[in-house]
Amino acid sequence: MKQPIYSPEFLIEMANKSFQCDVMSSNRKRANVYGRMAISYYLRTKRGMTLQSIASIFNKDHASINHYIHQHRSDLKFDPSYRALFENFELEINGSFSVETYTIENCKRKIKNINRDLIELGYSASEIEAFWKECINEVVV
């Protein structure tokens, strides 16, 4: 099954709902910034959009978008309130698409992506290995 295409309009709608904000507002209220961070992350990582093209959506410069993406990764790791809001945002996005059929290849791809994300978040190889062992122990009967 193909990966869904996340349009900027769709992500804006989902972020406004999940973060209870108006991401197109120019103010720096925390909820609005959180929403822009989540959208910027998705457009960059899932759509491969350039920083400049994402910046044009929000009428920002590319440095702001770069900061949003870096801050997203940091807050996802260290800020439980942002993590909870972002997880809700992901549930909103994924809930709007049909359930994906899991094949071995899809699962391998997802695991590789998770490993890459954990490395980017600064986890060591031993921490990642312990994480996967814990996951396997929870799944295996």
C-alpha positions as CSV (number, residue, x, y, z in Angstrom):
1,M,0.0,0.0,0.0
2,K,1.3,3.4,-0.9
3,Q,2.2,5.9,1.8
4,P,-0.6,8.6,2.1
5,I,0.2,12.0,0.7
6,Y,0.1,14.6,3.4
7,S,-1.0,17.9,1.8
8,P,-0.3,21.1,3.6
9,E,-4.0,21.9,3.8
10,F,-4.8,18.5,5.3
11,L,-2.0,18.9,7.9
12,I,-3.1,22.4,8.8
13,E,-6.6,21.2,9.4
14,M,-5.4,18.2,11.5
15,A,-3.0,20.4,13.5
16,N,-5.6,23.1,14.2
17,K,-7.9,20.3,15.5
18,S,-5.2,18.4,17.5
19,F,-3.4,21.4,19.0
20,Q,-6.5,23.5,19.3
21,C,-4.8,26.3,17.6
22,D,-4.6,28.4,14.4
23,V,-1.3,27.6,12.8
24,M,-1.8,30.2,10.1
25,S,-1.9,32.9,12.8
26,S,1.3,34.9,13.0
27,N,1.4,35.0,16.8
28,R,3.8,32.9,18.9
29,K,1.3,31.3,21.2
30,R,2.6,27.9,22.3
31,A,-0.2,25.9,20.6
32,N,0.3,27.7,17.3
33,V,4.0,27.1,17.4
34,Y,3.5,23.4,18.3
35,G,1.2,23.0,15.4
36,R,3.7,24.6,13.0
37,M,6.4,22.4,14.4
38,A,4.4,19.3,13.7
39,I,3.4,20.3,10.2
40,S,6.9,21.4,9.3
41,Y,8.3,18.0,10.5
42,Y,5.7,16.1,8.4
43,L,6.2,18.1,5.3
44,R,9.9,17.8,5.5
45,T,10.2,14.1,6.4
46,K,7.1,12.7,4.7
47,R,6.8,14.9,1.6
48,G,10.5,15.9,1.3
49,M,9.6,19.5,0.8
50,T,12.3,22.1,1.0
51,L,12.6,24.4,3.9
52,Q,11.9,27.4,1.7
53,S,8.7,25.9,0.3
54,I,7.4,25.0,3.8
55,A,8.4,28.5,4.9
56,S,6.3,30.1,2.2
57,I,3.2,28.3,3.6
58,F,3.6,30.0,7.0
59,N,5.0,33.3,5.6
60,K,8.3,32.5,7.6
61,D,11.9,32.1,6.5
62,H,13.7,28.8,6.0
63,A,15.6,29.3,9.3
64,S,12.4,29.3,11.3
65,I,11.3,26.0,9.6
66,N,14.7,24.5,10.4
67,H,14.3,25.6,14.0
68,Y,10.8,24.2,14.2
69,I,12.0,20.8,13.0
70,H,15.0,20.7,15.4
71,Q,12.7,21.9,18.2
72,H,10.2,19.2,17.3
73,R,12.8,16.5,17.7
74,S,14.0,17.9,21.0
75,D,10.5,18.4,22.4
76,L,9.4,15.0,21.3
77,K,12.2,13.6,23.5
78,F,12.1,15.9,26.5
79,D,8.6,17.5,26.7
80,P,5.8,15.1,27.7
81,S,3.1,17.7,27.0
82,Y,4.3,18.2,23.4
83,R,4.8,14.5,23.0
84,A,1.2,13.8,24.0
85,L,-0.2,16.5,21.7
86,F,2.0,15.2,18.8
87,E,0.8,11.6,19.4
88,N,-2.8,12.9,19.2
89,F,-1.9,14.7,16.0
90,E,-0.6,11.5,14.5
91,L,-3.7,9.6,15.6
92,E,-5.8,12.2,13.9
93,I,-3.8,11.9,10.7
94,N,-3.7,8.1,10.7
95,G,-7.3,7.8,11.6
96,S,-8.3,9.6,8.5
97,F,-6.8,6.9,6.3
98,S,-7.8,3.3,5.9
99,V,-6.0,0.7,8.0
100,E,-2.8,-0.4,6.3
101,T,-2.2,-4.1,5.6
102,Y,1.0,-5.0,7.4
103,T,3.5,-7.1,5.4
104,I,6.9,-8.2,6.5
105,E,8.4,-5.6,4.1
106,N,6.3,-2.8,5.5
107,C,7.2,-3.7,9.0
108,K,10.9,-3.9,8.2
109,R,10.7,-0.4,6.6
110,K,8.9,0.9,9.7
111,I,11.5,-0.6,12.0
112,K,14.3,1.0,10.0
113,N,12.6,4.3,10.2
114,I,12.1,4.0,14.0
115,N,15.8,3.1,14.3
116,R,16.8,6.1,12.3
117,D,14.6,8.4,14.4
118,L,16.0,6.9,17.6
119,I,19.6,7.6,16.4
120,E,18.6,11.1,15.4
121,L,17.2,11.6,18.9
122,G,20.5,10.7,20.4
123,Y,19.9,7.2,21.7
124,S,22.9,4.8,21.8
125,A,23.0,1.5,20.1
126,S,22.7,-0.3,23.5
127,E,19.6,1.8,24.4
128,I,18.0,1.0,21.0
129,E,18.8,-2.7,21.4
130,A,17.2,-2.7,24.9
131,F,14.2,-1.0,23.5
132,W,13.7,-3.6,20.8
133,K,14.2,-6.5,23.3
134,E,11.5,-4.9,25.5
135,C,9.1,-4.6,22.5
136,I,9.7,-8.2,21.5
137,N,9.1,-9.4,25.1
138,E,5.7,-7.5,25.2
139,V,4.6,-9.0,21.9
140,V,5.8,-12.6,22.1
141,V,3.4,-14.8,24.0
